[in-house]
Amino acid sequence: MGKPRHGLQLVLTLLFGLWFPCCLTQTTPPNRANLAPTPSSSPQTERLKVRLAGYPRKHNEGRIELFYKGEWGTICDDDFSTANANVLCRQLGFVSATGWTHSAKYGKGQGKIWLDNVLCNGGEKSIESCKSRGWGNSDCTHDEDAGVVCKDERIPGFVDSNVIDTQVDESKVEEVRLRPVVVTAKKKLPITEGVVEVKHKDGWAQICDLGWTIKNTRVVCGMLGFPHERKVNKNFYKLYLERQKNFFLIHSVDCTGTEVHIAACTMEFSKPNATWPCTGGMPAVVSCMPGPLFMQNSSLKKKIKVSNNVRLKGGARLGEGRVEVLKDSEWGTVCDDRWNLQSASVVCRELGFGSAKEALTGARMGQGMGPIHINEVKCLGNEKSIWSCPFKNITSEDCKHVEDAAVRCNTPYMGFENSVRPNLSTTMSHFIPAEILN
């Protein structure tokens, strides 16, 4: 009985010896077979953020960007497919994809290229579940950024807003404020003049005014909710600021004047070891002109005119709503084709607000009624009115009211930002908050 048992053990040992190396070779398959579902370091409860970016584009198309490890990045177009596009479009709230794009059709992204060689079956709930080379593992450049074109039909109940937002690197400049110097100005809202300061760690820092231009001032004022800028008496501030201890975080700023955030301007940060980073200069000071709704001076209110052929409707708060324009004595909407922050900012400023905080598409402020007057608005950002911008006259085949454009404008801090107003038109004659009148 001993010999048969010994023989059986010998046979099993030989079989195991043949089987085990075979398994080892199968654990490292070559090339595409080596792709695996993309692991996520995020908790299971945190959904991967996906957005459409780039220009020019409609609200249902664009360069794909993913938010991972606190940073937005793109997807390489290698091995991209309609199945991938379907998964991404559903994550964005659309029912499906009608196509995809390669070679950075919507412009080159910035930062990381998060995914490469993505292979989806098409039924996955998230791009994370598709096979790929892994997060951050790519041999591509941003010339190969992938994009998608989604069917312009929303998934019922999908709540994420469809927004073309600022998309600037706000990690450079987290927050901006005006610090008033004159005692009487400190007691009045809104604060329209003062030293420009940027949030830095647990405090505030200044910007050196060497090379500072009126275009820089225009961008800062727009961010803070003011449509216009004014010249400032630098000599008055120089005497005061020479006696103050200043910390210059930013050495120089160069804006074109059409940016919606100072972080989008060209900046040079002060070097940590610089003994005096602003030789020959002083902290930047700006003065802004508020719109009529936010003016304390009643005589000035009458002099400042705002548009009477553009209005906002359907917004819950002051400075937001569906854009409507008056043509041939009839109010109508604006189609969201090519709608962007520059065009939205022109609307905001002509209505007495600052630059646009968000340009909204897909009738996010409700669908209008009546005609759709204009389409494919292409403002540069420095026009006085949306009517001064290039646009196309609408035809019945071009747009529907599900494509009505809307805006959220920057408004000055007045101490009542959380109050919700009635659903009224944001025309200057129809709504003046009691807080301002008092």
Secondary structure, DSSP 8 states (H G I E B T S, - for coil): -HHHHHHHHHHHHHHHHHHHHHHHHHTS--GGGG-EE----S-TTS--EEEEE-SS--TTEEEEEEEETTEEEEEB-TT--HHHHHHHHHHTTBS-EEEEE-TTTT----SEEEE-S-B--S--SSGGGSEES-TT-----GGGB-EEEE-S-B-TT--S--EEE----TTT---EEEE--SHHHHTSSS--EEEEEEEETTEEEEEB-TT--HHHHHHHHHHTT-SEEE---HHHHHHHHTTS---EEEEEEE--S--SSGGGSEEEE--TT-S-TTTT--B-EEEEE--GGG-S-HHHHHH----SSEEEES-SSTTEEEEEEEETTEEEEEB-TT--HHHHHHHHHHTT--SEEEEE-SSTT----S-EEEES----S--SSGGGS--EE--TTT--GGGB-EEEE-----S-TT----S----TTT---HHHH-
